[in-house]
Amino acid sequence: MDEVKSILSSDGLNHGSLARAREVLIRLASQDGLFPFEVFRAMDNGRNPNVLYCLAEDPDGTNALYLSSEQHAEDRSTLPHNHLAWAVIVGVHGTELNKLYERVDDGRIPGRGTVRQTSEIELCRGTGLFLMPEEIHSVHARGGSAMLSMHAYGLSMPRQTQRIEFLADGTTRQRKPNTNIRPIPGVS
Ligand SMILES: [Fe+2]
């Protein structure tokens, strides 16, 4: 994260700097044996299908780095949503489809919003994506599959309380943060 922060402070926040940050995280995520799925488990007595292991976070809640571990019995899709913080997401283990969207309305009417898909990326080891704070994605996991991915955010997940998701009927609503956050197993 020191490297990521140094890129963002020298280059500013834009697609170019986030692309460079993505390369830093891909390098980290590609190190053999660093993030074994057996250690970073998704399930806690079968109750929590998506755990965020916090790897790093600044004391003021900025520049957070998580290892997201997921295992769903059934296919699972999120609605298109933003994070209202910059985000860099890279694959570690498994595959998961991410769709990227553009907003087609002007955002002036609270509670309303429409998006159109612009591209998609199969997230896996060696690949990644990045989002500016207002940019929008959705995540699609296949049932039965296990997925580890690394997520860096400009703001820690519990502080992402204002982000919104877009429903198919043209309305929007607040998207709650994932509060299922754990420390690195074995490290207190
Ligand atoms: Fe997201």
Boltz pocket constraint, residues with backbone or C-beta under 6 A from the ligand:
constraints:
  - pocket:
      binder: B
      contacts: [[A, 81], [A, 82], [A, 83], [A, 137]]
      max_distance: 6.0
